[in-house]
Amino acid sequence: MAVQIYNTMTRSKEEFIPQEPGKVKMYVCGPTVYGYMHIGNARPVIVFDMVRNYLEALGNEVRYLTNFTDVDDKMIRKAEELNITVAEVAEMFISAYQEDLAGLGVKPATMNPRVTESMDKIIEFIKELEDKGYAYENGGDVYYRTGKFANYGKLSGQNLEELRFGIRVEVDSRKENQEDFVLWKAAKPGEVHWSSPWGEGRPGWHIECSAMVREYLGTTIDIHGGGEDLKFPHHECECAQTEVLTGEPLSKYWMHNAFLNIGDEKMSKSLGNGLLVKDIRARFKAGTIRYFMLSSHYRNQLNFSEEALLSAEKSVERITTAAGNVKHRLELDTDGAEGAASTQIVERLAAIVGNFHARMQDDFNTPDAITALFDWVSLANLTLADNDAHSADFAALLKAFAEMDSVLRLTPEADEEVASEEVERLIAERAEARKNKNWSRSDEIRDELNALGILLEDTPQGMRWRRK
């Protein structure tokens, strides 16, 4: 079965066929770096990391870009509030954002283009729009003639008349039509600015992604992703800007994840219900947060609660405990992992992994993919209880687990870990203390390990340890 992706543009599932076999060009809209990431923003970050992981697991080379909007009105206000420069605000929150990504087990993007480093390309793009009659200048501001693009509204499913009727903003006399959107904003006195054919100013929000996509990925990309709040107007405007110049679709496939809610309200800073990722990471590991995010299909709304995270934590613990026990059993066996796994193990693993891929290929159905992973947990536990199981069985189990978890990353390397060598040293010292009946030292070492987040467990195969 080929990968099927729900394409927002066509409102249907379509077979995913990269333009160049084995290579995928993917762009996901990144943050405006004026504050810390809130948990609502973590959903697209994790969702599209998962999509990238799976496409790579199928053997594709994925060129994955996420931009940084490092200058805009919010950043200017934040700089004034903190009494620092806009550039310093950007560096502060880009660093915090990258720390959050690592703490969520998210792999770095292939590239993170910034607005301030792409200014020449942005200005060039606007000039081309102006030369073709799709943009006009008034008072140092440059606007896009929305009505000139016949297909405006095709992505969000709205027509221009509906959009005109729905406009509830203060009338801007500088616009030819109120639905026109800004491409270049004239700078106010004292604001950060760049020189352009229209005077000192800075770009509007929508134009930056169009310019970056064309510069770093080409005319048409394979996948453009983001939260559903970006569908209109941001992604709609990207289509309008790009396609009038190239005559080609901006992206073959458009993907949008649904909102994360608290109660019945969409999570947002304006409502004051935004929870910061850095605070949540202080309490929960990356795997727990990822499990919570991936336990619902990315196109379904997801309700956030502490209870949901605590439940996710227990689920991840079941998975990591089973994987740890299998690894421990394999390490204890002296016959090595040579030879073939039993026919029963091979057949059951083939069914489990096959089901995992079938679910992932059905528009990245992670809830059902996680169910397949729990089928693996059940098989692992049964095999651990089987005295006749041998090393090749456990090696096969670990290989299957790695194949699935490399996509979901519920046990990511991003979690901070105590050095295994130090843990093993303390455990050996404790074993020696117990041998010598030095119970006080034995208890001290157990307390030290507990403080490091290490739990000791007596198993039929001997003492083993795992992280909390």
C-alpha positions in Angstrom: 0.0 0.0 0.0 1.3 3.4 -0.9 1.2 6.3 1.5 -2.2 8.2 1.4 -2.2 11.8 2.5 -5.3 13.9 3.0 -4.7 16.9 0.8 -6.4 20.1 2.1 -6.4 21.5 -1.4 -8.5 18.7 -2.9 -10.3 17.7 0.3 -9.5 14.1 -0.3 -6.9 11.4 0.4 -4.4 11.0 -2.4 -1.5 8.7 -3.0 1.7 10.4 -2.1 4.1 10.5 -5.1 7.2 12.7 -4.7 8.1 14.8 -7.7 11.5 13.2 -7.7 11.5 9.5 -6.7 13.1 9.0 -3.3 13.4 12.7 -2.5 10.8 14.9 -0.6 10.7 18.7 -0.4 8.8 19.7 2.8 8.1 23.1 4.3 6.4 23.7 7.6 5.6 27.2 8.8 7.7 28.1 11.8 7.4 30.4 14.8 7.4 34.2 15.2 10.1 34.3 17.8 8.8 36.8 20.3 7.9 34.4 23.2 8.3 30.8 24.4 6.6 27.9 22.6 3.2 27.1 24.1 1.8 23.5 24.0 -0.6 24.3 21.1 2.4 25.1 18.9 4.0 21.8 20.0 1.3 19.9 18.1 2.4 20.8 14.5 6.0 20.5 15.6 5.5 16.9 16.7 3.1 16.0 14.0 5.3 17.0 11.1 8.4 15.6 12.7 6.5 12.3 12.7 5.5 12.7 9.1 9.1 13.4 8.2 10.3 10.4 10.2 8.0 8.1 8.4 8.8 9.3 5.0 12.5 8.8 5.9 11.8 5.4 7.3 10.4 4.4 3.8 13.8 5.4 2.3 13.2 8.9 1.2 15.6 11.7 1.6 13.6 14.5 3.1 14.7 18.1 2.8 12.7 19.7 5.7 12.6 23.5 6.1 11.0 25.5 8.9 11.4 29.2 8.9 12.0 31.7 11.7 10.0 35.0 11.5 12.6 37.1 13.3 11.1 40.6 12.7 7.5 41.7 12.9 5.2 44.0 15.0 5.0 41.6 17.9 8.8 41.4 18.1 9.2 45.2 17.9 6.8 45.5 20.9 8.6 42.8 22.8 12.0 44.5 22.2 10.5 47.8 23.6 9.1 45.9 26.6 12.5 44.3 27.4 14.5 47.3 26.3 16.7 45.3 23.9 17.0 45.1 20.2 14.7 43.0 17.9 17.8 40.9 16.9 18.4 40.2 20.6 14.7 39.2 21.1 15.1 36.8 18.1 18.3 35.2 19.4 16.7 34.7 22.9 13.6 33.0 21.7 15.2 31.0 18.8 17.5 29.5 21.4 14.6 28.7 23.7 12.6 27.2 20.8 15.5 24.9 19.8 15.8 23.8 23.4 12.1 22.9 23.4 12.5 21.0 20.1 15.3 18.9 21.6 13.2 18.4 24.7 10.3 17.1 22.6 12.5 14.6 20.8 12.1 16.5 17.5 15.0 16.3 15.0 16.5 19.6 13.8 15.2 20.9 10.4 17.4 20.6 7.4 17.4 24.4 7.4 15.8 27.2 9.3 15.8 30.3 7.0 15.2 33.6 8.7 13.4 36.6 7.4 16.3 39.0 8.2 18.6 36.8 6.2 16.3 36.5 3.2 15.5 40.2 2.7 17.0 40.5 -0.8 14.9 37.6 -2.0 11.7 38.9 -0.4 12.2 42.3 -2.0 12.9 40.7 -5.3 9.7 38.6 -5.0 7.6 41.7 -4.3 9.1 43.6 -7.2 8.2 40.8 -9.6 4.6 40.9 -8.3 4.6 44.7 -8.8 6.0 44.3 -12.4 3.3 41.8 -13.3 0.5 44.1 -11.9 -0.3 42.0 -8.9 1.1 44.5 -6.4 0.8 48.3 -5.9 2.5 50.8 -3.7 0.8 53.5 -1.7 2.5 55.7 0.9 5.5 53.3 1.2 3.3 50.3 1.8 2.9 47.6 -0.9 -0.3 45.6 -1.2 -1.3 42.5 -3.2 -4.3 42.8 -5.6 -6.2 39.9 -4.2 -9.1 40.2 -6.7 -6.6 39.8 -9.6 -5.9 36.2 -8.6 -8.9 34.3 -9.9 -8.5 31.3 -7.6 -8.1 33.1 -4.3 -9.9 31.1 -1.7 -9.3 27.7 -3.3 -7.3 26.3 -0.4 -9.7 27.4 2.4 -12.8 26.8 0.4 -14.0 30.4 0.5 -14.8 32.7 -2.4 -13.8 36.3 -2.6 -17.3 37.6 -2.2 -17.7 35.7 1.1 -14.3 37.1 2.2 -15.3 40.6 1.4 -18.6 40.3 3.3 -16.7 38.8 6.3 -14.2 41.6 6.6 -14.6 43.3 10.0 -11.5 45.5 10.1 -11.0 49.2 10.1 -11.1 50.5 6.5 -7.7 51.3 5.2 -7.9 54.1 2.6 -4.5 53.1 1.2 -5.9 49.8 -0.2 -7.7 49.6 -3.5 -9.9 46.9 -2.0 -10.1 46.0 1.7 -9.3 42.3 1.0 -5.9 43.2 -0.4 -3.1 42.2 1.9 0.2 43.9 2.7 3.5 42.7 1.2 5.8 45.5 2.4 5.2 47.8 5.4 6.7 51.3 5.6 8.7 51.7 8.8 7.6 54.0 11.5 10.2 56.4 13.1 12.7 54.4 15.2 11.6 51.0 14.0 14.0 48.4 12.5 13.9 48.6 8.7 15.5 47.7 5.4 15.9 49.8 2.2 13.7 48.9 -0.7 12.4 50.4 -4.0 9.4 51.7 -1.9 11.4 53.2 0.9 12.5 52.0 4.3 10.4 49.2 5.7 10.0 45.5 6.4 8.0 42.6 4.9 4.5 41.6 5.6 4.0 38.2 7.1 2.7 36.2 4.1 5.4 37.1 1.6 8.3 35.6 3.6 7.3 31.9 3.2 6.7 32.3 -0.6 10.1 33.8 -1.1 11.9 31.2 1.1 10.2 28.2 -0.5 11.1 29.4 -4.0 14.7 30.2 -2.9 15.5 27.0 -1.0 13.1 24.4 -2.4 12.1 25.5 -5.9 8.9 26.3 -7.7 6.7 23.4 -6.4 7.3 21.5 -3.2 5.9 18.1 -2.2 4.4 18.9 1.2 3.5 22.2 2.8 2.3 21.8 6.4 1.1 23.8 9.4 -1.7 24.2 11.9 -5.3 24.7 10.5 -5.2 28.3 11.7 -2.7 29.0 9.0 -5.0 27.7 6.2 -6.5 31.2 5.9 -5.2 33.7 5.4 -1.5 32.8 5.5 -1.4 29.7 3.3 -4.1 31.1 1.0 -2.0 34.2 0.5 1.1 32.1 -0.2 -0.7 30.4 -3.0 -1.8 33.6 -4.5 1.7 35.2 -4.3 3.6 32.3 -5.7 1.3 30.9 -8.3 0.9 34.1 -10.3 4.6 34.2 -10.8 5.4 30.6 -11.4 2.2 29.4 -13.1 2.6 26.2 -11.0 1.1 24.9 -7.7 3.1 26.0 -4.7 2.7 22.6 -3.2 1.4 19.2 -4.4 0.0 18.3 -1.0 -1.2 20.6 1.8 -1.4 19.2 5.3 -3.0 20.9 8.3 -3.3 19.6 11.9 -6.3 20.4 14.0 -6.3 22.6 17.1 -5.3 21.7 20.6 -8.0 22.7 23.1 -8.2 23.3 26.8 -11.8 22.3 27.6 -13.9 23.5 24.7 -11.6 26.5 23.9 -8.9 26.7 21.3 -5.6 27.2 23.0 -4.2 30.7 22.3 -2.2 33.4 24.0 -5.1 35.9 23.5 -7.4 33.7 25.7 -4.7 33.4 28.3 -4.9 29.6 28.3 -1.5 29.0 26.7 0.7 26.5 28.6 4.4 26.8 28.0 6.3 23.8 26.7 9.3 24.5 28.8 7.1 24.2 32.0 5.5 21.0 30.8 8.9 19.5 29.9 9.9 20.1 33.5 7.3 17.6 34.6 7.0 15.2 31.7 9.5 13.5 29.4 9.5 13.9 25.6 8.0 10.5 25.0 5.0 11.3 27.2 4.3 14.5 25.4 4.8 12.9 22.0 2.5 10.0 23.0 -0.2 12.4 24.1 0.0 14.4 20.8 0.1 11.3 18.6 -2.6 9.4 20.4 -5.2 11.3 18.4 -5.2 11.6 14.6 -3.6 14.8 13.5 -6.7 16.1 11.7 -8.9 15.6 14.9 -9.1 18.2 17.6 -7.3 17.2 20.8 -8.2 18.2 24.4 -5.3 19.0 26.7 -5.4 18.1 30.3 -3.0 17.0 33.0 -4.9 13.7 33.4 -4.3 13.0 29.7 -0.6 13.5 30.2 -0.5 11.3 33.3 -2.3 8.6 31.3 0.2 9.0 28.5 3.0 8.7 31.0 1.8 5.3 32.2 1.4 4.1 28.6 4.9 5.1 27.7 6.2 3.4 30.8 4.6 0.1 29.7 6.3 0.4 26.3 9.7 1.4 27.7 9.6 -1.3 30.4 8.8 -4.0 27.8 11.6 -2.8 25.5 14.0 -2.6 28.4 13.2 -6.1 29.6 13.8 -7.5 26.1 17.1 -5.7 25.8 18.1 -6.9 29.3 17.2 -10.5 28.5 19.2 -10.4 25.3 22.2 -9.0 27.1 22.0 -11.8 29.7 21.8 -14.6 27.2 25.2 -16.2 26.6 24.4 -17.9 23.3 24.3 -14.6 21.4 21.6 -13.7 18.8 22.8 -16.0 16.1 20.4 -18.3 14.3 16.9 -17.7 13.3 14.0 -16.5 15.4 11.2 -19.0 15.9 8.6 -19.2 13.1 5.9 -18.1 15.5 7.8 -14.9 16.5 8.7 -14.1 12.9 5.1 -14.5 11.8 3.6 -12.5 14.6 6.1 -9.7 14.3 5.5 -9.5 10.5 1.8 -9.1 11.2 2.4 -6.4 13.9 4.9 -4.4 11.9 2.7 -4.8 8.7 -0.3 -3.4 10.6 1.8 -0.5 11.9 2.8 0.4 8.4 -0.7 0.0 7.0 -2.0 2.5 9.7 0.8 4.9 9.1 0.3 4.8 5.3 -3.4 5.7 5.8 -2.8 9.4 6.3 -0.5 8.9 9.3 -3.0 7.2 11.5 -0.9 7.3 14.7 -3.5 6.2 17.2 -3.9 2.9 15.4 -0.1 2.7 14.9 0.3 3.0 18.6 -2.2 0.1 19.0 0.1 -2.0 16.9 3.0 -1.0 19.2 1.0 -2.3 22.1 0.5 -5.6 20.3 4.3 -5.7 20.2 4.4 -5.1 24.0 2.0 -8.0 24.5 4.2 -10.3 22.4 7.3 -9.1 24.1 5.9 -9.9 27.5 4.7 -13.3 26.4 8.1 -14.1 25.0 9.9 -12.9 28.2 7.7 -15.4 30.1 8.6 -18.2 27.8 11.6 -20.2 29.2 12.1 -21.8 25.7 12.6 -18.4 24.0 16.1 -17.7 22.8 18.3 -14.8 21.9 17.3 -14.7 18.2 13.7 -14.1 19.3 14.6 -11.2 21.5 16.9 -9.7 18.8 13.9 -9.9 16.3 11.7 -8.2 18.9 14.1 -5.4 19.4 14.6 -4.9 15.6 10.8 -4.6 15.1 10.5 -2.2 18.1 13.3 0.0 16.7 11.5 0.2 13.3 8.3 1.4 14.8 9.7 3.7 17.5 12.1 5.4 15.0 8.9 7.0 13.6 6.9 7.8 16.8 10.0 8.4 18.9 8.3 7.6 22.2 11.7 6.8 23.7 13.7 9.6 22.0 17.4 10.2 22.7 16.5 13.8 23.5 15.4 12.7 27.0 18.2 13.6 29.5 19.9 10.4 30.5 22.3 9.5 33.3 25.4 7.9 31.9 24.9 4.1 31.8 28.5 3.5 32.9 27.9 5.5 36.2 24.7 3.6 36.8 26.4 0.2 36.3 29.2 1.2 38.6 26.8 2.1 41.4 24.8 -1.1 40.9 28.0 -3.2 41.0 29.1 -1.4 44.2 25.6 -2.1 45.7 25.9 -5.7 44.8 29.2 -5.9 46.5 27.8 -4.2 49.6 24.9 -6.6 49.8 27.4 -9.5 49.4 29.3 -8.2 52.4 26.0 -7.6 54.3 26.7 -3.8 54.3 23.0 -3.0 54.3 23.4 0.7 55.1 25.7 1.3 52.1 23.3 -0.8 50.0 20.4 1.4 51.0 22.5 4.6 50.4 23.3 3.5 46.9 19.6 2.7 46.2 18.7 6.2 47.4 21.4 7.7 45.2 20.1 5.8 42.1 16.5 6.8 43.0 17.6 10.5 43.1 19.1 10.0 39.6 15.8 8.7 38.4 16.9 5.1 38.3 14.7 2.3 39.5 16.1 -1.2 40.4 14.0 -4.2 39.7 14.4 -7.9 40.6 13.5 -10.1 37.6 13.7 -13.8 37.0 16.8 -13.0 34.9 18.4 -11.1 37.7 18.7 -7.4 38.8 18.1 -4.8 36.1 17.6 -1.1 36.1 15.5 1.4 34.2 14.9 5.1 34.2 11.7 6.5 35.7 
